[in-house]
Amino acid sequence: MTQFDSRNISMMMDFYEMTMANGYFESGGEHSRVAFDVFYRRNPDNGGFAIFAGLEQIIEYVENMHFSAEDVDYFRRQNLFSEDFLNYLADFHFHGDIYAFPEGTIMYPNEPFMTVIADLIDAQLIETAILAQVNHQSLIATKARRIVRSAEGRLVSDFGARRAHNFDAATYGSRAAFIGGVHGTATVSAGQQFGIPISGTMAHSWVMYFNDEFEAFKRYAEVYPDATTLLVDTYDVIHSGIPNAIRVAKEILEPQGHRLKGVRIDSGDLAYLSKRVRKMLDDAELNDCKIVVSNSLDEFTITSLLNQGAAIDSFGVGERLITAKSEPVFGAVYKIVAVGEEGNFIPRIKVSENVEKITNPGLKSVYRIYNADGHAVADMIAMLDEVVDLSEPFRYIDPIEPWKQRKFINCTAKSLQKLYVKEGKRVETLPTLQEIRDYVKFQLDNEIWQEEQRYENPHKHFLDFTPDYYEMKMNLLYKTRSKLNS
C-alpha cells in the first residue's frame, strides 16, 4: 500500500468470497473470465448526483493484493479448504482488468462507474474491498460538495477526525472531503499523506488551563503572532471572549506589527453571536479579523445561518461531514454482468420483484451526452462494440418510458470509462488530488445543470439506452423469466 500504511489489507473481505473462490477452484472454474459492474441505485440525501471517489486506493489495493503465510494458515484452520486451494492462495496476485470513470466524475444511479473483467476468483475476492472504499469516499465527497455549495463561497474546513468511525475513516474521509471541495482539514495524517492544507488553533482546554482568558489569549498570540485565531466561547462570547480578543489585538499584536487573524465561535446562537461579534470587531477597527464558526454544522444549518444574515467568514464542519450523518450509507453494489464462454462474453441479468434491483446486463459502454452549449443532458448505456455516432439525430430509449420516440439532436457523446488496470497493473497515470478536486468543480460549474444541484427536488439526470442495448436487455429478461416460469 502507501508508504504510510504497511498493513496487508487483502484479508478485508466477506468470508463468502473465500468459500465461493474455493468452490470455483474445486469445480475447475478458477480461470473462467467474468465481468462485474459496480454501481449504486440512489443518490444520498435525495440529491441530484454523486461524486466518484476512492479509485486511487482501489488500484493500490489490487496491485498489492496477496496472502501471507499467516493468512493462508488462518484459512487452513477453518477446516473448509483443500490444500491445493491454499497453495493457490499462497501464490495469488490479482491479474484482472479494471475500467472506471475518472476519479471525481459526477455520476448517477444505475450506471457502472467501474467494471472488473478478470478470472472468476480474481474478480470475486476483491468485491468487499472495492465496495468499502468507494462507498465511503464517494459518500463523503458527495456530502462535502453539498456543504461547500451551501457556504456560498465561504471557506469550509474538515474538523471531523474525532467523530470519524476509525483512523482510516478520518484520513480517507478527509481525502474525500477535499475532493468534494472543502478547503482544508484539521486531520494531520491526511495533510501528511495527501498534501491537503491543514489548520488548527486551540481547544477550550487551552483557555481553561490558564488562570484567566486574557492570559490564555495573550500566551497564544505571543507564540503565534502571525496566525492568531482565538476561541472566544469558553466563558461568554460577548462579555468576555471578544473583549479579551480585542485587547490582545491592541495590546499584544498591533504594537509588534501583527493583526488578529480570526476568532472562532463553537457554541450558542451562531447567527446572533456572529452579527454581534462582527460589529464589535468593526468598532475596534478589526475589520479584517475573520469569524469562524463550528458546532454540528451541515448544509442545512449553514443555509439557515446565511439566510439569517449571519456574519460568518468560514465554517469548520465535523461529525455531520465525516460521517455523512444525514444518510450514512452510499449503497454501491458489485454484480456479475457477463460470463466468458468460448471466447465471448455472455450477458447475465439479476431478476427481482423490485424493478429497481433488475441489473443492466452485459459488457457495455457508458456515454455522457452534451448539448450544443456543453451541458450534460443525459447519460447513455450502449453495447460495448456499438458505434455511437451523434453527428446525425440519434434515437435512444428512455427505459422508464420506452414507448416514446426520442432523439439526441445537435449533441455530442463522451465515453466515461477508461482502462486503469490491465493484467493487475496500472496502465493510466493517476491525477493529483488537486486535479481531481478541480475536475469536480469544473463539471459542476460548466457541465452539470444547476437544477440538478438543488438540495430539494433536484432535476433528474436521465440514464438512457441505445435501441440495441435496450433490445438485448429486454430479450434477456424475457428469456430468464420464461425459464423460471417453465
Summary of the structure (lengths in Angstrom):
residues: 486
radius of gyration: 26.7
end to end distance: 50.6
largest distance: 90.3
contacts: 1610
relative contact order: 0.14
helix: 41%
strand: 19%
